[in-house]
Amino acid sequence: MIQYDKHLFSDKKNDVFSIVIPSWNNLPYLKICIESIQKNSAYPHQIIVHVNDGNDGTIAYLESKKIDYTHSKENIGICYALNAARTLVQTNYFLYMNDDMYVCPNWDKVLFDEIEQISHKLFFLSSTLIEPFDSGNTCVIAPHDFGRNLEDFDENKLLSNYDKIPKKDWQGATWPPNIVHIDTWDLVGGYSIEFSPGMYSDPDFSMKLWQAGVRLFKGVSASRVYHFGSKSTLRIKRNNGKKTFIKKWLMSPSTFNNFYLKRGTIFKGLAKKPKEDFTLKLKKMIDFWKGIF
């Protein structure tokens, strides 16, 4: 049985976002993530950390800084962690961020300005990551190496250059940092626990939003966040989330991302349901058999 406790230190009436950060014995990176939020944000925000295990001093640090947190004695993974942290949310916006990220100046103002222009709740926005290595991901800005770990992180160089790298807004927000209205989060039930500890839970959440009628999936270029890269996920035993996704939605994550969200392409407006032509039908049929075997 999943058990956790929660600690809310103060009333966050003036905060704009609730920034939820799952963390698993990764205190040095968590500290720099939180410090970047506190010094580079335009607005005050509620920070909520879900502490998995926390035998590295994370809890003492959060309590000394009066930062809200939920805590499980063992690593319960991303899905349960985010859903546990939801119980402490006190703003209208749920923003999911990883603990190995550093936010650049005004990252939040850009997102909030975008939200105010939208003027409704059915949206899903992502900040744009800057990464030191090229993984082939068309959603990120890479390779731009400002440090692959804390020991060689060049913060001053990053702050002098983060906004000079060209990148257009992109289709298909999926990965953190991402943000939804709290009502939309609740409408689709947060992250699905069948994907625990978390592989492919991100595209599953996007699919649940799609099914609920969300069509505005947008990666916001000017909201920039440096990503050191998978400092926690490399340590876990991974679930076969791809197969779970196919069984649940009768298509692969790549089919959904490429045909529906068109993830990583230049943003051109609301996503549209693709035409069920021969190519898409064949792709879904292949996906279906991959899901079985």
Phi, psi and omega in degrees: 000133179285125178233142177207158173243163184224150187221110180249120189267332183202168178278124186257049187297330184267357183284152185262306178250154164256110184265112184259124185233104172288140182215140182228094178047053184226042191304315181303318179287321178300319180300313183289330175297309181296318179298322179293322177297317184290328183259341185250000179272147177278336184235159173284143180224150170281126175254127178235120178254130167266120182265111172273119181070278175079035180273012183252011180097004182301315183296316179300320178297312182296319179293324179293332180262000181057045178261130181297143178204154166249157187215130171242142185290343176231168180286111181261003176084174186294314188297307178296322181298313180295319181291326176293316181295333178305330183292347179254356184297130181236009177242183180273357188228127178260114179244120181262128181224147175273157185280355178255036181238152178232118183277140179269161185308138176064017177305323185279325179297319179299315179295315183292322175300320179296315180297318180295327177289329181292315175063022170212176189263351187268074179216160173217114184244147173235146165286170180252125182277143168253125183234150183282350183230153180264107180264000183086004180282116183283355179275342186253166175260112185198155356272131174222098191270106172250017179128132179262353175206175185294330183294327181246016179291122179258085184298317182297320179294319177299312183293337179275344189232348189303325185266005181261352183273121184291138176193133179266159173303147187229156181280148163089046176311131179216301188279157174290156357291129176224160187217138173225161171291144184298328177295324178289320175304312181291325181301320182263000175081026177066210182272142187277124188287345177292350177263010179299141006280353173154351181296128180071013174288334179292307177295332176296318178297319177298319178296320178297322176295318178302313181297332179276357176105003177289132177232353179263094176247109189223128169270122186265113187295319187286347174268102191244140184221129177276137184238116178291324170112095166051050181285339178256318186295337178291345184264350187265160170277119190277140173279160177274069185294331180297315180293320178299318179298314182297316180296325183282318189247358178061031171199162180276160174303323181294323177297314179298314182294318186277321185268326184262302183278335186053046188300133177093350176277166181296135184295128180231012178121200184298141175291147182238146176296127183288156176290132180282069180274183183300318182299313181292318179298318179295317179299317179294324179294317177297316178302316182302313181291328175294326179291328179284316184255000000 
